Amino acid sequence: MTGPETNPTDSAGRTPAQLAALIGKDKLPPVHLWHPTHCGPSHMRIAADGTWFHEGSPIGRKELVKLFSTILRREPDGSHVLVTPVEKLDIEIEDAPFVAVEAVTEGEGRERRIIFRLNTDDLVAAGPGNLLRVDTAPDGTPRPYLHVRGGLEALVNRPVFYQLADLALAESADAPGLWSDGAFFPFMPA
């Protein structure tokens, strides 16, 4: 991207309308309904960069990571588990379980829609049900997160955040932030 403009397509050449039609198309398992007895650790972790590991080795098959991501759940105590109807296993998450690696925007101002592609190829539109928030890391750098589902979040990677920040600064210097699906997301604390 070269400057604050609307992305007409994603890296696969899909338009915002095509992406919007795909959101929620893949049915996820009803992990919120499954309450098996806790079985122990999964020996899995998700690194801060979104890489999945099992017993210390990266999981190289993207399809396997995508499958595991569908049974990931955040517990009320903030911990994360992989859950099926018959077992529940702890998984270590270093930061956020997902990483937003691409954003396609359509429209301007209050009419804008931002659709994110995650490292698992899931698509999420920022809006009232999927809030975009910006925390500040101890070193003062912004840490943007997007709600994905059920308390699970995606860290918005730096290039995508810079793309969005460029748009926000071009629209308003006094309150940097962006609208998406009728919700305003400030980029700086009030």
C-alpha positions in Angstrom: 0.0 0.0 0.0 1.3 3.4 -0.8 -0.4 6.0 1.4 -3.7 6.3 3.1 -6.1 4.7 0.7 -8.8 2.0 0.6 -7.5 -1.4 -0.4 -9.6 -2.6 -3.3 -8.7 -6.3 -2.8 -6.9 -8.6 -0.5 -3.7 -10.5 -1.3 -5.8 -13.2 -3.0 -7.6 -10.7 -5.2 -10.9 -10.8 -3.3 -13.0 -7.7 -3.1 -14.5 -6.5 0.2 -17.9 -7.7 -0.9 -16.5 -11.2 -1.6 -14.7 -11.2 1.8 -17.8 -10.1 3.6 -19.8 -13.0 2.0 -17.2 -15.4 3.4 -17.3 -14.2 7.0 -18.9 -16.8 9.2 -19.3 -19.2 6.3 -17.1 -21.8 7.9 -19.1 -23.3 10.8 -17.1 -23.6 14.0 -17.6 -26.4 16.5 -19.8 -25.4 19.5 -17.0 -25.3 21.9 -19.0 -23.1 24.3 -21.4 -26.0 24.8 -18.7 -28.6 25.6 -17.8 -29.1 29.3 -15.8 -32.3 29.6 -13.6 -33.1 32.6 -10.2 -31.4 32.4 -7.6 -33.9 31.2 -4.3 -32.0 31.6 -1.8 -30.1 29.4 -1.8 -30.3 25.6 2.0 -29.7 25.5 1.1 -27.0 23.0 1.8 -23.3 23.0 1.2 -20.4 20.7 4.1 -18.0 20.5 3.7 -14.2 20.4 4.2 -14.2 16.6 1.3 -16.7 16.1 3.5 -19.8 15.6 1.9 -23.0 17.1 4.2 -25.4 18.8 3.8 -29.0 20.1 6.3 -30.3 22.5 8.7 -27.5 21.6 8.6 -28.1 17.8 6.7 -25.8 15.4 3.6 -27.2 13.8 4.4 -26.9 10.1 1.1 -27.9 8.6 -1.2 -24.9 8.3 -4.2 -27.1 7.9 -3.5 -28.7 11.3 -3.1 -25.3 13.0 -6.4 -24.2 11.4 -8.1 -27.3 12.8 -6.7 -26.8 16.3 -7.7 -23.1 16.2 -11.4 -24.1 15.7 -11.4 -25.9 19.1 -9.6 -23.2 21.0 -11.6 -21.6 23.8 -10.9 -19.0 26.5 -12.0 -19.9 29.9 -13.7 -17.5 32.4 -10.4 -17.4 34.4 -8.6 -16.1 31.3 -6.8 -19.4 30.5 -7.0 -21.1 27.2 -7.9 -24.7 26.4 -8.4 -27.0 23.4 -11.7 -28.6 23.9 -13.7 -31.4 22.3 -16.8 -33.1 23.6 -14.7 -35.6 25.5 -11.5 -33.8 26.6 -10.2 -30.4 27.7 -6.5 -29.6 27.5 -4.5 -26.6 28.6 -2.7 -24.6 25.9 -0.1 -21.8 26.6 -0.7 -18.5 24.8 2.2 -16.0 24.9 0.2 -13.0 23.7 -2.9 -13.5 21.6 -3.9 -16.8 19.9 -4.3 -15.1 16.5 -2.4 -12.5 14.4 -4.2 -10.2 12.0 -1.9 -10.3 9.0 -4.0 -8.3 6.4 -6.7 -5.7 6.4 -9.0 -4.7 3.5 -10.9 -1.5 3.9 -13.9 -0.2 2.0 -15.5 3.2 2.3 -14.5 6.3 4.3 -15.3 7.7 7.7 -18.5 6.4 9.4 -19.2 4.3 6.2 -15.9 2.4 6.4 -15.7 -1.4 6.9 -12.4 -3.1 7.8 -12.1 -6.8 7.2 -9.1 -8.6 8.7 -7.5 -11.8 7.6 -5.9 -13.8 10.4 -2.9 -16.1 10.3 -5.4 -19.0 10.2 -7.1 -17.4 7.2 -10.2 -16.6 9.3 -11.9 -13.4 8.3 -13.2 -10.9 10.9 -14.9 -7.5 10.3 -14.2 -5.0 13.0 -17.4 -3.6 14.4 -19.6 -3.6 17.5 -19.2 -7.4 18.0 -15.5 -7.5 17.1 -13.9 -4.5 18.8 -10.5 -3.2 17.9 -8.5 -1.8 20.8 -5.1 -0.4 21.2 -3.0 -1.0 24.4 0.4 0.4 25.1 3.3 -1.9 25.7 5.8 -1.2 28.5 8.2 0.3 26.0 5.5 2.7 24.9 4.7 1.1 21.5 1.1 0.5 20.5 -0.3 -3.0 20.8 -3.5 -3.3 18.7 -5.9 -6.2 19.3 -9.0 -7.3 17.5 -11.7 -9.4 19.2 -12.2 -12.6 17.2 -14.7 -14.7 19.1 -15.6 -15.8 22.6 -12.9 -13.7 24.3 -10.2 -14.8 21.8 -8.2 -11.9 20.3 -5.8 -11.3 17.4 -2.8 -9.1 17.7 -2.8 -6.8 14.7 0.7 -7.0 13.2 2.8 -3.9 12.8 2.4 -3.4 8.9 -1.4 -3.7 9.2 -1.6 -1.3 12.1 0.6 1.2 10.2 -1.7 0.9 7.2 -4.7 1.7 9.5 -2.9 4.4 11.3 -2.1 6.1 8.0 -5.8 6.1 7.2 -6.7 7.4 10.7 -4.3 10.3 10.5 -5.4 11.3 7.0 -9.0 11.5 8.3 -8.6 13.3 11.6 -5.5 14.7 13.3 -7.4 15.6 16.6 -8.7 12.1 17.5 -6.9 9.4 15.5 -9.0 6.3 15.0 -11.2 4.6 12.5 -14.8 3.6 12.0 -15.8 0.1 11.0 -19.4 -1.2 10.7 -20.7 1.8 12.6 -18.3 1.6 15.6 -15.4 4.1 16.2 -12.1 2.7 17.4 -9.7 5.3 18.8 -6.0 4.6 18.4 -4.9 6.5 21.5 -6.1 6.4 25.1 -8.6 9.1 25.9 
